[in-house]
Amino acid sequence: MFFDNWYPIIRIIIVGTLSYFSLILLLRSSSNRALSQMNAFDFTVSVAIGSILSTVIMDTNVTLAEGLAAFVLLLTLQFIVSWLSMRYSAVEKILKSEPHLLFYQGNFINKAMKKARVHKDDIYQAARKEGIDSLDSVAAVVLEANGKLSIVQSDKKGSIETLNNV
């Protein structure tokens, strides 16, 4: 029950190490997109890759070669879909969400906030994180496609300057 023999443990160590470093090499060679801030599509691929890694390491019926083939397949599909989304706006619209304006010139845009499921407290928290104690100095708050809130702050001259993402 607790220990049968050393073979499964040695297999996990060897296959786990080889698949881990193979995955790192594949990700590094595929592009920075696989390692960047993720949209829903990229997140799904990352979860699937993690599942494959787990299966390869723990399931003795799955060989290292099969796991590597699955890694290559997912990364190739991600490359193809990313390439298509760069060239065809219809594909991009299917894969990526649009940014949503949630706050503009002193007013919360409740319809957009409800649709995006963002509460006023989330916006206040994003502002506090940027060291902003009042929304009076904020021109806009945007929910970006990657799920982060961006604060656009008004300067004293009335123009708008963008702060970094929250």
Residue pairs with C-beta under 8 A, 6 or more apart in sequence:
8 60
11 60
12 57
12 58
15 56
15 57
15 64
15 67
16 57
18 64
19 53
19 56
19 57
19 64
19 67
19 68
19 71
20 53
22 68
22 71
23 49
23 53
23 71
26 68
26 71
26 72
26 75
27 34
27 35
27 75
30 75
30 78
30 79
31 79
31 82
33 42
33 78
33 82
34 42
34 45
34 46
34 75
34 78
36 42
37 146
37 148
38 46
38 146
39 95
39 96
39 97
39 145
39 146
40 95
40 96
40 97
41 78
41 81
41 95
41 96
42 78
45 74
45 75
45 77
45 78
48 74
49 71
49 74
49 75
52 67
52 70
52 71
52 74
53 67
53 71
55 62
55 67
56 62
56 64
56 66
56 67
56 70
81 91
81 95
84 91
85 91
85 92
85 95
85 96
86 92
96 145
97 145
98 145
99 142
99 143
99 144
99 145
100 112
100 115
100 116
100 118
100 142
100 143
101 109
101 112
101 140
101 141
101 142
102 108
102 109
102 112
102 113
102 116
102 118
102 123
102 141
102 142
102 143
102 149
103 109
103 123
103 135
103 138
103 140
103 141
104 139
104 140
104 141
105 139
105 140
106 135
106 136
108 120
108 123
112 143
113 119
113 120
113 123
116 143
118 143
118 149
122 149
123 135
123 141
123 149
124 135
126 141
126 149
126 151
126 166
127 133
127 135
127 138
127 141
127 151
129 166
130 151
130 153
130 163
130 164
130 166
132 138
132 151
132 153
137 153
137 154
138 151
138 152
138 153
138 154
139 152
139 153
139 154
139 160
140 151
140 152
140 160
141 149
141 150
141 151
141 152
142 149
142 150
142 152
143 149
144 150
144 165
148 165
148 166
149 165
149 166
150 162
150 163
150 164
150 165
150 166
151 163
151 166
152 160
152 161
152 162
152 163
153 160
153 161
153 162
153 163
154 160
154 161
155 161
